[in-house]
Amino acid sequence: MWNKPRQWIPLVALVLSSHAPGAFAREAPGLSEQLHAHALTSFRQARFSEAYGRFSGLADAGHAPAAAMALWMYVNDPVVFGKDWDCTQEQLTAWAQLAGQPVPTMVARRTPQLEQIVAKRRR
């Protein structure tokens, strides 16, 4: 799957962007737009986990359209996607500021696994 060197470029760019937030998005606008296009393609092809990973990486690097999409995916995760996306409150705050939206507050969700743990502790 990752045989060709050029296939590593988006992954490497996202990893590097996490070390220099903001600077990445300003220094390589063409690359960030390409990565955003790849994230949109993943989303359109219903590869939602992959898309969220791409959007969140770009959002962490300071890309406002990706921040808006990552934020939307987080807010609608269980209802639309049936998943709980992974992020921190700090990420949500930064994404919301980039996207010009209100900051959502993280809340704990009760999953079947959590229900089992709670039931065991009550015994």
Residue pairs with C-beta under 8 A, 6 or more apart in sequence:
1 7
2 8
10 34
10 35
10 38
10 54
13 24
13 28
13 31
13 35
14 35
14 53
14 54
14 57
14 58
14 61
16 24
17 24
17 25
17 57
17 58
17 60
17 61
18 57
18 60
18 61
20 61
21 60
21 61
21 62
22 61
22 62
24 32
24 61
24 62
25 32
25 58
25 61
25 62
25 63
26 62
32 58
32 61
32 63
35 54
35 57
35 58
35 63
36 54
36 58
36 63
36 65
36 66
38 54
39 51
39 54
39 55
39 58
39 66
39 69
40 51
42 48
42 50
42 51
42 54
43 51
43 55
43 69
48 73
48 81
48 83
49 83
51 69
51 73
52 70
52 73
52 74
52 85
54 66
55 66
55 67
55 69
55 70
55 73
56 66
56 70
56 85
56 87
56 91
56 95
57 66
58 66
58 67
58 70
59 66
59 67
59 69
59 70
59 71
59 91
59 94
59 95
59 98
60 91
60 94
62 98
63 98
64 98
64 99
64 100
67 94
67 95
67 96
67 98
67 99
68 95
68 98
68 99
68 101
70 87
70 95
71 92
71 95
71 96
71 99
71 101
71 104
73 80
73 81
73 85
74 85
74 87
74 92
74 95
74 104
75 104
77 83
77 84
77 85
78 84
78 109
84 109
84 111
88 106
89 105
89 106
92 103
92 104
92 106
93 103
96 102
96 103
96 104
97 103
108 114
110 118
